[in-house]
Amino acid sequence: MNIKIKFFGQHKEELSKSELNIDVDSNCNISDLIKILIKGEPKFSKFNSYAVAVNLNYENFEYILKNGDEVAIIPPVSGG
Amino acid sequence: MIDITKNEIVLNDYMSFKNEPDSGSLLFFCGTTRDNNLNKKVKYLEYEAFEEMALIKLNEIRKLAISEWNLNKLEIIHRIGIVDISEISLLIIASSPHRNESFRAIEYVIDELKKSVPIWKKEFYLDGDAWIGSHDNPN
């Protein structure tokens, strides 16, 4: 399955990219995706606090991904 | 109305209308750029948003606030990009029959915005910069 990952703020800055496409096996959840992400982008391992949204909705790390999902990694928000 | 804009927020642009006929309170809240934070001199801020999702979350917050406090009007405008010192980054306008509802609604909107709306602020200092709200900040 192909998953698009979007990065923002400090993540985007640290990785020097705003998005990435990753191929994963079926039954892959968000936690698995993060492990795969860190293998390809070791710099991401320094980040510990973030939320994840799938197709514009916040989801937990057990969420099972579907082909074509868009996963946004959300650093701690600080609007206002 | 909900808006995320790269343009400067000019308060006068929003002050020309009359209040709703059945309202007795019209409240404006402006969040502005302060020139200091944690004993550091701040030169300016830069905001970034995941706009598509931020608009959805702001709309959810707005609908809930209107329903909870029986508001006649609630507008939320957030600026992104560079916001200089003293300029407005956030404008919230609430209109309600009585003042308590507008005050509480505005407090709710700001609190929720800071919890769940994907907007990020970076502070620029004389000697560097830092993303705000992060425990992972390398700076």
Backbone of each chain as ProteinMPNN parsed JSONL, in Angstrom:
{"seq_chain_A": "MNIKIKFFGQHKEELSKSELNIDVDSNCNISDLIKILIKGEPKFSKFNSYAVAVNLNYENFEYILKNGDEVAIIPPVSGG", "coords_chain_A": {"N_chain_A": [[0.856, -1.192, 0.0], [0.379, 2.252, -0.652], [1.351, 5.089, 1.136], [0.956, 8.463, 1.921], [2.943, 10.765, 3.62], [2.789, 13.709, 5.518], [4.672, 16.551, 6.555], [5.234, 19.081, 9.04], [6.17, 22.335, 10.338], [8.703, 22.133, 12.763], [9.393, 19.503, 12.139], [9.3, 19.375, 9.35], [11.294, 21.184, 8.816], [13.553, 19.956, 9.976], [13.749, 17.56, 8.546], [13.941, 18.501, 6.041], [11.908, 18.326, 4.15], [8.541, 18.318, 2.966], [6.745, 16.374, 2.425], [6.336, 12.795, 1.941], [6.366, 9.671, 0.294], [5.506, 6.413, 1.197], [5.848, 2.909, 0.947], [3.944, 0.361, 2.354], [3.129, -2.712, 4.105], [-0.021, -4.543, 4.077], [-2.342, -4.173, 6.809], [-0.764, -2.539, 8.31], [-0.178, -0.398, 10.987], [-0.323, 2.928, 12.516], [1.821, 3.123, 14.322], [3.57, 1.208, 13.28], [4.103, 2.412, 10.864], [5.502, 4.691, 11.685], [7.83, 3.525, 12.644], [8.906, 2.531, 10.266], [9.235, 4.923, 8.961], [11.241, 6.127, 10.537], [13.378, 4.447, 10.016], [14.009, 5.109, 7.393], [14.32, 7.825, 7.644], [16.303, 8.727, 9.795], [16.692, 11.011, 11.368], [14.236, 11.697, 12.318], [13.839, 10.34, 14.643], [14.511, 11.837, 16.853], [12.305, 13.188, 17.638], [9.624, 13.149, 19.881], [7.161, 13.992, 20.81], [4.211, 14.228, 19.291], [1.209, 14.389, 17.335], [-1.018, 12.445, 15.272], [-2.669, 12.675, 12.189], [-5.058, 11.23, 10.058], [-6.104, 11.499, 6.843], [-7.122, 14.06, 7.454], [-8.249, 13.763, 9.98], [-7.73, 13.421, 13.46], [-6.08, 10.554, 14.687], [-5.488, 7.523, 16.613], [-2.462, 5.668, 17.517], [-2.856, 3.093, 16.875], [-4.374, 2.891, 14.698], [-5.341, 1.305, 11.712], [-3.874, 1.441, 8.61], [-4.989, 2.379, 5.285], [-4.723, 1.75, 1.751], [-3.506, 4.561, 0.035], [-3.995, 6.377, 2.032], [-3.574, 9.559, 3.624], [-1.241, 10.689, 5.76], [-0.746, 12.904, 8.332], [1.8, 14.25, 10.218], [1.662, 15.731, 13.234], [3.182, 18.253, 14.868], [3.46, 19.529, 18.293], [0.865, 21.806, 18.733], [0.636, 25.397, 18.341], [-0.878, 27.69, 17.921], [-2.525, 30.944, 17.866]], "CA_chain_A": [[0.0, 0.0, 0.0], [1.137, 3.501, -0.677], [0.896, 6.065, 2.129], [1.633, 9.771, 1.846], [3.153, 11.392, 4.935], [3.029, 15.159, 5.435], [5.423, 17.094, 7.693], [5.022, 20.515, 9.288], [6.952, 23.003, 11.38], [10.071, 21.678, 13.036], [9.657, 18.233, 11.436], [9.579, 19.732, 7.957], [12.592, 21.853, 8.809], [14.607, 18.993, 10.314], [13.879, 16.557, 7.483], [14.063, 19.235, 4.769], [10.888, 17.905, 3.178], [7.183, 18.515, 3.48], [5.998, 15.12, 2.315], [7.085, 11.595, 1.616], [5.513, 8.514, 0.017], [6.102, 5.188, 1.734], [5.104, 1.659, 0.691], [3.839, -0.466, 3.56], [2.311, -3.921, 3.946], [-1.374, -4.395, 4.615], [-2.433, -4.282, 8.277], [0.214, -1.644, 8.941], [-0.818, 0.693, 11.741], [0.483, 4.159, 12.57], [3.089, 2.826, 15.014], [4.453, 0.532, 12.316], [4.502, 3.417, 9.869], [6.522, 5.554, 12.285], [9.09, 2.753, 12.67], [9.426, 2.52, 8.89], [9.67, 6.298, 8.69], [12.519, 6.389, 11.214], [14.441, 3.717, 9.3], [14.38, 5.89, 6.213], [14.64, 9.203, 8.051], [16.746, 8.576, 11.198], [16.585, 12.276, 12.11], [12.913, 11.839, 12.929], [13.813, 9.648, 15.936], [14.697, 12.79, 17.943], [11.005, 13.761, 18.013], [8.822, 12.231, 20.689], [5.788, 14.445, 21.064], [3.464, 14.659, 18.108], [-0.037, 13.668, 17.095], [-1.108, 11.994, 13.881], [-3.997, 12.772, 11.568], [-5.197, 10.477, 8.807], [-7.149, 12.108, 6.005], [-7.595, 15.26, 8.152], [-8.822, 13.454, 11.3], [-6.79, 12.862, 14.432], [-6.275, 9.125, 14.938], [-4.487, 7.006, 17.54], [-1.351, 4.985, 16.857], [-3.275, 1.729, 16.503], [-5.185, 3.008, 13.474], [-4.855, 0.496, 10.595], [-3.855, 2.265, 7.396], [-5.533, 1.873, 4.02], [-3.979, 2.256, 0.604], [-3.838, 5.925, -0.358], [-4.194, 7.284, 3.178], [-2.646, 10.679, 3.807], [-0.939, 10.777, 7.19], [-0.07, 14.154, 8.705], [2.449, 14.219, 11.531], [1.322, 17.043, 13.785], [3.963, 18.664, 16.044], [2.615, 20.237, 19.263], [0.337, 23.01, 18.081], [0.935, 26.617, 19.1], [-1.525, 28.847, 17.3], [-3.079, 31.966, 18.761]], "C_chain_A": [[0.891, 1.241, 0.0], [0.509, 4.521, 0.283], [1.676, 7.356, 1.926], [1.747, 10.345, 3.265], [3.455, 12.869, 4.73], [3.708, 15.641, 6.717], [5.19, 18.592, 7.804], [6.028, 21.025, 10.318], [8.352, 22.447, 11.508], [10.397, 20.362, 12.334], [10.059, 18.507, 9.981], [10.982, 20.342, 7.844], [13.725, 20.844, 9.0], [14.85, 17.997, 9.175], [14.087, 17.187, 6.104], [13.106, 18.705, 3.707], [9.513, 18.06, 3.804], [6.316, 17.281, 3.282], [6.868, 13.996, 1.773], [6.085, 10.495, 1.306], [6.233, 7.254, 0.474], [5.215, 4.007, 1.363], [5.11, 0.818, 1.952], [2.989, -1.705, 3.244], [0.897, -3.661, 4.472], [-1.345, -4.686, 6.12], [-1.39, -3.444, 9.01], [-0.553, -0.572, 9.726], [0.134, 1.897, 11.819], [1.826, 3.903, 13.259], [4.076, 2.154, 14.074], [4.994, 1.54, 11.297], [5.624, 4.302, 10.413], [7.872, 4.826, 12.331], [9.73, 2.727, 11.28], [9.969, 3.907, 8.529], [11.055, 6.55, 9.287], [13.679, 5.633, 10.55], [14.943, 4.514, 8.099], [14.836, 7.298, 6.535], [15.071, 9.182, 9.521], [16.619, 9.864, 12.022], [15.253, 12.409, 12.834], [12.876, 11.217, 14.329], [13.99, 10.62, 17.112], [13.368, 13.363, 18.427], [10.165, 12.733, 18.762], [7.385, 12.683, 20.867], [5.165, 14.987, 19.787], [2.178, 13.862, 18.057], [-0.054, 13.271, 15.626], [-2.538, 12.152, 13.391], [-3.979, 11.947, 10.289], [-6.378, 11.063, 8.05], [-7.895, 13.21, 6.773], [-8.28, 14.997, 9.492], [-7.738, 12.913, 12.222], [-7.114, 11.387, 14.659], [-5.234, 8.676, 15.96], [-3.481, 6.117, 16.781], [-1.678, 3.539, 16.478], [-4.087, 1.733, 15.202], [-4.542, 2.19, 12.339], [-4.989, 1.289, 9.292], [-4.481, 1.557, 6.2], [-4.716, 2.472, 2.868], [-4.447, 3.67, 0.246], [-4.083, 6.882, 0.796], [-3.14, 8.395, 3.169], [-2.466, 10.89, 5.306], [-0.192, 12.082, 7.457], [0.516, 13.979, 10.096], [2.325, 15.628, 12.101], [2.193, 17.357, 15.003], [3.033, 19.371, 17.037], [2.16, 21.584, 18.701], [0.565, 24.234, 18.958], [0.343, 27.843, 18.423], [-1.986, 29.842, 18.347], [-2.191, 33.158, 18.899]], "O_chain_A": [[1.983, 1.262, 0.567], [-0.694, 4.776, 0.244], [2.899, 7.343, 1.779], [0.766, 10.397, 4.006], [4.267, 13.239, 3.882], [3.371, 15.203, 7.817], [4.978, 19.282, 6.807], [6.642, 20.256, 11.058], [9.086, 22.304, 10.53], [11.549, 20.125, 11.971], [11.024, 17.943, 9.466], [11.737, 20.056, 6.915], [14.725, 20.872, 8.282], [15.989, 17.638, 8.877], [14.373, 16.493, 5.128], [13.441, 18.642, 2.524], [9.349, 17.948, 5.019], [5.263, 17.157, 3.907], [7.954, 14.207, 1.234], [5.059, 10.388, 1.979], [7.411, 7.052, 0.179], [3.989, 4.086, 1.451], [6.162, 0.59, 2.55], [2.243, -1.741, 2.265], [0.651, -2.703, 5.206], [-0.443, -5.354, 6.624], [-1.169, -3.631, 10.207], [-1.456, 0.074, 9.196], [1.234, 1.881, 11.267], [2.854, 4.417, 12.82], [5.263, 2.48, 14.063], [6.168, 1.517, 10.927], [6.574, 4.623, 9.699], [8.92, 5.426, 12.089], [10.943, 2.881, 11.141], [11.011, 4.041, 7.887], [11.93, 7.113, 8.631], [14.812, 6.114, 10.524], [16.143, 4.581, 7.832], [15.629, 7.894, 5.806], [14.299, 9.571, 10.397], [16.456, 9.805, 13.241], [15.14, 13.129, 13.826], [11.984, 11.528, 15.118], [13.66, 10.275, 18.247], [13.305, 13.958, 19.503], [10.019, 11.592, 18.323], [6.489, 11.86, 21.053], [5.538, 16.046, 19.281], [2.069, 12.795, 18.661], [0.788, 13.705, 14.84], [-3.492, 11.808, 14.089], [-3.005, 11.966, 9.536], [-7.501, 11.113, 8.553], [-9.124, 13.283, 6.747], [-8.84, 15.92, 10.083], [-6.934, 12.066, 11.831], [-8.279, 11.015, 14.805], [-4.222, 9.348, 16.16], [-3.628, 5.856, 15.588], [-0.877, 2.855, 15.843], [-4.438, 0.674, 14.682], [-3.359, 2.354, 12.041], [-6.075, 1.742, 8.93], [-4.502, 0.33, 6.11], [-4.111, 3.537, 2.992], [-5.647, 3.931, 0.167], [-4.349, 8.063, 0.577], [-1.993, 8.197, 2.768], [-3.41, 11.224, 6.023], [0.865, 12.332, 6.877], [-0.187, 13.605, 11.035], [2.823, 16.593, 11.52], [1.971, 16.787, 16.071], [1.931, 19.773, 16.663], [2.973, 22.392, 18.252], [0.674, 24.118, 20.179], [0.975, 28.897, 18.356], [-1.857, 29.614, 19.549], [-2.527, 34.098, 19.619]]}, "seq_chain_B": "MIDITKNEIVLNDYMSFKNEPDSGSLLFFCGTTRDNNLNKKVKYLEYEAFEEMALIKLNEIRKLAISEWNLNKLEIIHRIGIVDISEISLLIIASSPHRNESFRAIEYVIDELKKSVPIWKKEFYLDGDAWIGSHDNPN", "coords_chain_B": {"N_chain_B": [[-17.851, 33.283, 10.406], [-14.877, 31.848, 9.242], [-11.419, 32.162, 8.888], [-8.193, 31.784, 7.47], [-5.411, 33.579, 6.972], [-2.904, 35.138, 4.925], [-2.642, 37.765, 4.907], [-2.286, 41.005, 6.527], [-4.078, 41.488, 9.536], [-6.444, 43.833, 9.929], [-7.922, 45.672, 12.296], [-9.875, 47.683, 12.072], [-11.175, 47.02, 9.717], [-13.069, 45.254, 10.479], [-14.818, 46.488, 12.12], [-16.899, 48.015, 11.255], [-19.474, 47.142, 11.078], [-22.873, 46.888, 12.349], [-24.05, 45.631, 15.486], [-25.703, 42.441, 15.982], [-29.28, 42.479, 15.918], [-30.613, 41.224, 18.087], [-28.661, 41.037, 19.988], [-26.777, 42.002, 22.896], [-24.211, 42.278, 23.415], [-21.012, 42.663, 22.088], [-18.026, 41.394, 21.353], [-14.558, 41.756, 20.947], [-11.59, 39.989, 20.467], [-8.125, 40.221, 20.328], [-5.215, 38.543, 19.52], [-1.865, 39.339, 19.826], [1.486, 39.979, 18.617], [3.998, 39.708, 20.944], [6.864, 41.437, 22.241], [8.647, 39.946, 23.67], [9.633, 36.875, 25.24], [9.96, 34.45, 27.696], [12.196, 35.743, 28.825], [13.56, 36.471, 26.549], [14.316, 38.585, 23.82], [12.009, 39.169, 21.395], [11.916, 39.257, 17.888], [10.14, 38.911, 15.746], [7.264, 36.897, 14.782], [6.59, 33.775, 13.16], [4.017, 32.11, 11.586], [2.766, 28.89, 10.771], [0.493, 26.792, 9.033], [-1.473, 23.795, 8.758], [-3.468, 24.111, 6.55], [-5.864, 23.043, 5.39], [-6.783, 21.174, 7.248], [-6.79, 22.718, 9.56], [-8.81, 24.581, 9.067], [-11.051, 22.937, 9.133], [-10.982, 22.072, 11.815], [-11.225, 24.517, 13.143], [-13.774, 25.242, 12.32], [-15.28, 23.25, 13.559], [-14.864, 23.921, 16.247], [-16.008, 26.451, 16.249], [-18.727, 25.912, 15.627], [-19.473, 24.381, 17.848], [-19.108, 26.229, 19.924], [-20.935, 28.246, 19.233], [-23.321, 26.887, 19.541], [-23.166, 26.09, 22.247], [-23.044, 28.499, 23.724], [-25.068, 30.021, 22.713], [-24.624, 31.95, 20.674], [-24.914, 34.83, 18.543], [-23.209, 35.565, 16.608], [-20.029, 34.495, 15.495], [-16.786, 34.933, 14.759], [-13.695, 33.855, 13.493], [-10.447, 34.593, 12.866], [-7.327, 33.809, 11.688], [-4.002, 34.664, 11.335], [-1.307, 33.761, 9.132], [2.178, 33.153, 8.291], [4.702, 35.733, 8.439], [4.452, 37.676, 11.355], [4.675, 40.763, 12.597], [5.954, 42.569, 15.509], [3.454, 43.647, 17.75], [1.48, 43.41, 15.861], [-1.604, 41.823, 14.753], [-2.283, 38.454, 15.306], [-4.357, 36.77, 15.742], [-7.824, 37.048, 15.571], [-10.861, 37.214, 17.201], [-14.299, 37.429, 17.11], [-17.207, 37.854, 18.894], [-20.684, 37.715, 19.268], [-23.452, 38.149, 21.346], [-26.547, 37.682, 23.219], [-26.148, 38.451, 25.904], [-23.338, 39.56, 27.947], [-21.768, 37.598, 29.272], [-21.858, 35.215, 27.807], [-20.417, 35.777, 25.439], [-17.861, 36.352, 26.462], [-17.16, 33.89, 27.65], [-17.283, 32.176, 25.478], [-15.257, 33.115, 23.808], [-12.998, 32.63, 25.353], [-13.131, 29.859, 25.411], [-12.789, 29.261, 22.663], [-10.145, 30.122, 22.192], [-8.71, 28.495, 23.987], [-9.285, 25.924, 22.976], [-8.317, 26.164, 20.39], [-5.6, 26.324, 20.879], [-5.145, 23.777, 21.656], [-5.853, 21.921, 19.66], [-5.854, 22.786, 16.976], [-4.146, 22.602, 13.955], [-1.813, 24.634, 13.824], [1.216, 26.392, 13.858], [3.753, 28.113, 15.682], [6.611, 30.063, 15.304], [9.251, 31.545, 17.002], [11.346, 34.311, 16.488], [14.453, 35.407, 17.497], [16.982, 37.764, 18.622], [19.222, 36.259, 18.593], [18.75, 33.785, 17.358], [16.237, 31.179, 16.852], [13.072, 29.58, 17.638], [10.757, 26.897, 17.72], [7.546, 27.091, 19.085], [5.86, 25.488, 21.766], [6.805, 22.972, 21.633], [8.276, 20.044, 23.002], [10.374, 18.885, 21.975], [12.166, 20.581, 21.042], [15.128, 21.418, 19.455], [16.594, 23.68, 19.915]], "CA_chain_B": [[-16.8, 33.23, 9.398], [-13.566, 31.323, 9.624], [-10.452, 32.488, 7.843], [-6.749, 31.726, 7.724], [-4.974, 34.528, 5.952], [-1.517, 35.625, 4.922], [-2.704, 39.227, 4.935], [-2.36, 41.653, 7.831], [-5.437, 41.638, 10.071], [-6.655, 45.237, 10.301], [-9.122, 45.651, 13.141], [-10.906, 48.602, 11.553], [-11.93, 46.363, 8.643], [-14.111, 44.398, 11.066], [-15.555, 47.262, 13.126], [-17.86, 48.925, 10.644], [-20.843, 46.632, 11.074], [-23.651, 47.026, 13.58], [-24.245, 44.355, 16.154], [-26.953, 41.739, 15.675], [-30.381, 43.158, 16.624], [-30.982, 40.592, 19.356], [-27.479, 40.942, 20.849], [-26.442, 43.15, 23.727], [-22.767, 42.219, 23.646], [-20.169, 42.41, 20.913], [-16.708, 41.328, 21.963], [-13.426, 41.51, 20.057], [-10.33, 39.589, 21.092], [-6.984, 40.195, 19.413], [-3.923, 38.048, 19.973], [-0.854, 40.117, 19.102], [2.877, 39.55, 18.816], [4.692, 40.371, 22.053], [8.29, 41.579, 21.881], [9.533, 39.164, 24.546], [9.119, 35.612, 25.754], [10.941, 33.712, 28.499], [13.381, 36.592, 28.971], [14.255, 36.703, 25.289], [13.77, 39.636, 22.977], [11.436, 38.579, 20.179], [11.928, 40.191, 16.746], [8.866, 38.691, 15.054], [6.799, 35.512, 14.786], [6.134, 33.235, 11.882], [3.034, 31.038, 11.775], [2.537, 27.944, 9.685], [-0.73, 26.021, 9.291], [-1.973, 22.76, 7.859], [-4.68, 24.911, 6.363], [-7.053, 22.249, 5.1], [-7.272, 20.577, 8.5], [-7.028, 23.801, 10.53], [-10.134, 25.156, 8.788], [-12.044, 21.976, 9.633], [-10.989, 22.099, 13.285], [-11.783, 25.815, 13.574], [-15.222, 25.178, 12.101], [-15.854, 22.408, 14.63], [-14.829, 24.721, 17.475], [-16.984, 27.536, 16.091], [-20.092, 25.371, 15.727], [-19.731, 23.982, 19.226], [-19.216, 27.441, 20.749], [-22.209, 28.916, 18.909], [-24.395, 26.097, 20.142], [-23.034, 26.056, 23.72], [-23.285, 29.805, 24.343], [-26.18, 30.71, 22.053], [-24.073, 33.169, 20.069], [-25.511, 35.296, 17.29], [-22.126, 35.683, 15.623], [-18.688, 34.123, 15.97], [-15.833, 34.949, 13.652], [-12.334, 33.508, 13.921], [-9.51, 34.867, 11.773], [-5.948, 33.556, 12.128], [-3.003, 35.036, 10.319], [-0.11, 32.918, 9.037], [3.317, 33.894, 7.741], [5.396, 36.581, 9.414], [3.626, 38.66, 12.072], [5.598, 41.65, 13.311], [5.602, 42.97, 16.87], [2.218, 44.427, 17.94], [0.457, 43.082, 14.869], [-2.603, 40.843, 15.196], [-2.183, 37.105, 14.734], [-5.64, 36.095, 15.917], [-8.97, 37.917, 15.877], [-12.112, 36.495, 17.467], [-15.418, 38.354, 17.335], [-18.373, 37.103, 19.375], [-21.868, 38.529, 19.556], [-24.426, 37.334, 22.082], [-27.55, 38.503, 23.904], [-25.566, 38.998, 27.139], [-21.874, 39.575, 27.847], [-21.1, 36.39, 29.771], [-21.741, 34.205, 26.753], [-19.317, 36.123, 24.523], [-16.581, 36.183, 27.165], [-16.856, 32.46, 27.823], [-17.075, 31.568, 24.154], [-13.937, 33.505, 23.302], [-12.006, 31.878, 26.128], [-13.206, 28.478, 24.927], [-12.205, 29.188, 21.309], [-8.679, 30.221, 22.284], [-8.186, 27.291, 24.646], [-9.38, 24.782, 22.059], [-7.409, 26.43, 19.269], [-4.236, 26.01, 21.308], [-5.033, 22.333, 21.911], [-6.12, 20.963, 18.574], [-5.834, 23.294, 15.596], [-2.769, 22.475, 13.477], [-1.124, 25.886, 13.487], [2.465, 26.409, 14.618], [4.367, 29.436, 15.819], [8.068, 30.072, 15.501], [9.731, 32.844, 17.471], [12.673, 34.708, 16.015], [15.136, 36.252, 18.48], [18.196, 38.416, 18.112], [20.302, 35.267, 18.487], [18.295, 32.457, 16.947], [14.8, 31.012, 16.708], [12.569, 28.376, 18.304], [9.351, 26.547, 17.572], [6.878, 27.173, 20.382], [4.928, 24.407, 22.065], [7.408, 21.667, 21.461], [9.239, 19.549, 23.991], [11.481, 18.282, 21.216], [12.892, 21.636, 20.36], [16.571, 21.252, 19.577], [17.275, 24.944, 20.215]], "C_chain_B": [[-15.519, 32.674, 10.017], [-12.605, 31.709, 8.506], [-9.022, 32.268, 8.356], [-6.124, 32.54, 6.603], [-3.497, 34.888, 6.075], [-1.484, 37.148, 5.046], [-2.746, 39.767, 6.36], [-3.821, 41.755, 8.263], [-5.572, 43.076, 10.582], [-7.995, 45.327, 11.027], [-10.249, 46.526, 12.586], [-11.754, 47.963, 10.453], [-13.117, 45.572, 9.191], [-15.036, 45.187, 11.996], [-16.646, 48.14, 12.544], [-19.304, 48.426, 10.724], [-21.548, 46.912, 12.397], [-23.816, 45.648, 14.197], [-25.571, 43.729, 15.738], [-28.087, 42.373, 16.508], [-30.722, 42.53, 17.973], [-29.783, 40.362, 20.276], [-27.33, 42.203, 21.683], [-24.96, 43.207, 24.003], [-22.047, 41.911, 22.339], [-18.73, 42.509, 21.39], [-15.649, 40.998, 20.919], [-12.238, 41.044, 20.894], [-9.244, 39.575, 20.021], [-5.79, 39.562, 20.119], [-2.87, 38.763, 19.148], [0.547, 39.604, 19.436], [3.541, 40.384, 19.901], [6.191, 40.403, 21.766], [9.231, 40.816, 22.807], [8.844, 37.879, 24.945], [10.246, 34.901, 26.48], [12.29, 34.448, 28.544], [14.185, 36.765, 27.692], [13.546, 37.788, 24.506], [13.283, 39.002, 21.668], [11.411, 39.636, 19.07], [10.618, 40.115, 15.975], [8.494, 37.217, 15.166], [6.52, 35.072, 13.359], [5.208, 32.055, 12.167], [2.944, 30.19, 10.518], [1.279, 27.158, 10.031], [-0.845, 24.864, 8.313], [-3.391, 23.242, 7.557], [-5.949, 24.086, 6.203], [-7.655, 21.674, 6.392], [-7.594, 21.652, 9.531], [-8.411, 24.418, 10.317], [-11.241, 24.238, 9.303], [-12.13, 22.05, 11.155], [-11.569, 23.41, 13.795], [-13.296, 25.832, 13.394], [-15.911, 24.339, 13.169], [-15.943, 23.205, 15.925], [-15.903, 25.809, 17.415], [-18.414, 27.022, 16.277], [-20.432, 25.003, 17.163], [-19.935, 25.206, 20.115], [-20.539, 28.161, 20.495], [-23.367, 28.199, 19.596], [-24.36, 26.179, 21.673], [-23.415, 27.381, 24.358], [-24.315, 30.645, 23.594], [-25.737, 32.024, 21.402], [-24.849, 33.541, 18.811], [-24.467, 35.455, 16.195], [-20.831, 35.192, 16.262], [-17.766, 34.049, 14.764], [-14.436, 34.677, 14.193], [-11.411, 33.695, 12.717], [-8.093, 34.677, 12.317], [-5.006, 33.914, 10.987], [-1.882, 34.003, 10.304], [0.983, 33.715, 8.311], [3.93, 34.751, 8.836], [4.423, 37.594, 10.024], [4.572, 39.5, 12.93], [5.065, 42.019, 14.694], [4.382, 43.902, 16.847], [1.15, 44.162, 16.883], [-0.426, 41.944, 15.374], [-2.378, 39.506, 14.495], [-3.527, 36.391, 14.781], [-6.714, 37.112, 16.283], [-10.193, 37.036, 16.072], [-13.179, 37.538, 17.778], [-16.627, 37.512, 17.744], [-19.498, 38.073, 19.717], [-22.899, 37.641, 20.235], [-25.422, 38.242, 22.798], [-26.99, 39.182, 25.149], [-24.055, 38.782, 27.128], [-21.207, 38.268, 28.256], [-20.865, 35.371, 28.676], [-20.573, 34.522, 25.824], [-17.957, 35.932, 25.184], [-16.202, 34.708, 27.243], [-16.556, 31.791, 26.489], [-15.678, 31.89, 23.63], [-12.838, 32.75, 24.047], [-11.96, 30.419, 25.652], [-12.507, 28.336, 23.563], [-10.683, 29.216, 21.387], [-8.092, 28.954, 22.905], [-8.197, 26.099, 23.695], [-8.426, 24.936, 20.878], [-5.984, 26.011, 19.63], [-4.041, 24.527, 21.596], [-5.034, 21.509, 20.631], [-5.992, 21.488, 17.144], [-4.39, 23.289, 15.076], [-2.196, 23.77, 12.884], [0.09, 25.946, 14.406], [3.103, 27.789, 14.553], [5.863, 29.276, 16.035], [8.474, 31.473, 15.923], [11.131, 33.097, 16.94], [13.252, 35.719, 16.993], [16.329, 36.942, 17.819], [19.268, 37.364, 17.824], [19.809, 33.868, 18.114], [16.784, 32.397, 16.809], [14.369, 29.73, 17.406], [11.104, 28.168, 17.965], [8.725, 26.519, 18.951], [5.931, 25.982, 20.551], [5.549, 23.037, 21.991], [8.35, 21.316, 22.601], [10.476, 18.998, 23.297], [12.398, 19.333, 20.613], [14.397, 21.519, 20.553], [17.286, 22.534, 19.989], [17.349, 25.192, 21.72]], "O_chain_B": [[-15.148, 32.993, 11.146], [-12.934, 31.597, 7.325], [-8.706, 32.534, 9.515], [-6.291, 32.222, 5.425], [-2.93, 34.935, 7.167], [-0.427, 37.741, 5.262], [-3.183, 39.08, 7.284], [-4.695, 42.069, 7.455], [-4.906, 43.479, 11.535], [-9.054, 45.09, 10.446], [-11.421, 46.152, 12.628], [-12.918, 48.324, 10.277], [-14.055, 45.259, 8.457], [-15.943, 44.61, 12.595], [-17.256, 48.929, 13.266], [-20.243, 49.181, 10.473], [-20.909, 47.143, 13.424], [-23.73, 44.63, 13.51], [-26.451, 44.407, 15.209], [-27.876, 42.756, 17.658], [-31.084, 43.244, 18.908], [-29.869, 39.59, 21.23], [-27.69, 43.304, 21.264], [-24.493, 44.077, 24.738], [-22.433, 41.012, 21.591], [-18.27, 43.581, 21.783], [-15.818, 40.084, 20.112], [-11.924, 41.649, 21.919], [-9.417, 38.995, 18.949], [-5.402, 40.004, 21.201], [-2.956, 38.8, 17.92], [0.747, 38.888, 20.417], [3.636, 41.607, 19.793], [6.723, 39.499, 21.122], [10.448, 40.997, 22.756], [7.616, 37.806, 24.984], [11.35, 34.764, 25.953], [13.353, 33.865, 28.334], [15.351, 37.159, 27.735], [12.319, 37.89, 24.532], [14.056, 38.382, 20.938], [10.949, 40.758, 19.277], [10.054, 41.142, 15.596], [9.304, 36.392, 15.59], [6.252, 35.887, 12.476], [5.566, 31.126, 12.891], [3.03, 30.675, 9.39], [1.025, 26.886, 11.204], [-0.373, 24.945, 7.179], [-4.362, 22.846, 8.202], [-6.979, 24.39, 6.804], [-8.87, 21.691, 6.591], [-8.555, 21.52, 10.29], [-9.103, 24.741, 11.283], [-12.244, 24.705, 9.843], [-13.224, 22.085, 11.719], [-12.321, 23.419, 14.77], [-14.016, 26.378, 14.23], [-17.0, 24.682, 13.629], [-16.961, 23.174, 16.617], [-16.612, 26.057, 18.391], [-19.211, 27.626, 16.996], [-21.534, 25.273, 17.641], [-20.829, 25.221, 20.961], [-21.185, 28.629, 21.431], [-24.267, 28.825, 20.155], [-25.401, 26.322, 22.315], [-24.042, 27.399, 25.417], [-24.419, 31.85, 23.823], [-26.381, 33.062, 21.555], [-25.371, 32.676, 18.107], [-24.794, 35.478, 15.008], [-20.576, 35.45, 17.438], [-17.942, 33.219, 13.873], [-14.049, 35.211, 15.232], [-11.573, 33.042, 11.686], [-7.71, 35.316, 13.297], [-5.199, 33.514, 9.839], [-1.545, 33.433, 11.342], [0.737, 34.802, 7.789], [3.699, 34.516, 10.022], [3.678, 38.271, 9.316], [5.187, 38.998, 13.87], [3.892, 41.811, 15.005], [4.298, 44.819, 16.03], [0.027, 44.648, 17.009], [-0.058, 41.206, 16.288], [-2.294, 39.432, 13.269], [-3.804, 35.516, 13.961], [-6.535, 37.928, 17.187], [-10.521, 36.214, 15.217], [-12.976, 38.42, 18.613], [-17.02, 36.583, 17.039], [-19.289, 39.101, 20.362], [-23.19, 36.536, 19.776], [-25.169, 39.436, 22.964], [-27.305, 40.339, 25.427], [-23.548, 37.932, 26.397], [-20.202, 37.868, 27.667], [-19.811, 34.738, 28.616], [-19.816, 33.623, 25.46], [-17.02, 35.424, 24.569], [-15.071, 34.327, 26.941], [-15.673, 30.938, 26.397], [-15.003, 31.024, 23.073], [-11.869, 32.289, 23.443], [-10.887, 29.832, 25.51], [-11.732, 27.404, 23.347], [-10.008, 28.427, 20.725], [-7.103, 28.409, 22.412], [-7.222, 25.352, 23.622], [-7.811, 23.97, 20.426], [-5.262, 25.431, 18.819], [-2.911, 24.066, 21.76], [-4.309, 20.519, 20.522], [-6.02, 20.702, 16.197], [-3.511, 23.9, 15.684], [-2.112, 23.966, 11.671], [0.008, 25.597, 15.584], [3.018, 28.512, 13.56], [6.313, 28.461, 16.841], [8.098, 32.46, 15.292], [11.985, 32.211, 16.944], [12.64, 36.746, 17.284], [16.634, 36.736, 16.644], [20.107, 37.539, 16.941], [20.407, 32.874, 18.524], [16.123, 33.425, 16.667], [15.205, 28.887, 17.731], [10.315, 29.112, 17.923], [9.313, 25.98, 19.889], [5.292, 25.536, 19.598], [4.882, 22.038, 22.259], [9.106, 22.151, 23.097], [11.484, 18.688, 23.933], [13.274, 19.037, 19.8], [14.885, 21.52, 21.683], [18.455, 22.492, 20.372], [17.89, 26.21, 22.152]]}, "name": "protein", "num_of_chains": 2, "seq": "MNIKIKFFGQHKEELSKSELNIDVDSNCNISDLIKILIKGEPKFSKFNSYAVAVNLNYENFEYILKNGDEVAIIPPVSGGMIDITKNEIVLNDYMSFKNEPDSGSLLFFCGTTRDNNLNKKVKYLEYEAFEEMALIKLNEIRKLAISEWNLNKLEIIHRIGIVDISEISLLIIASSPHRNESFRAIEYVIDELKKSVPIWKKEFYLDGDAWIGSHDNPN"}
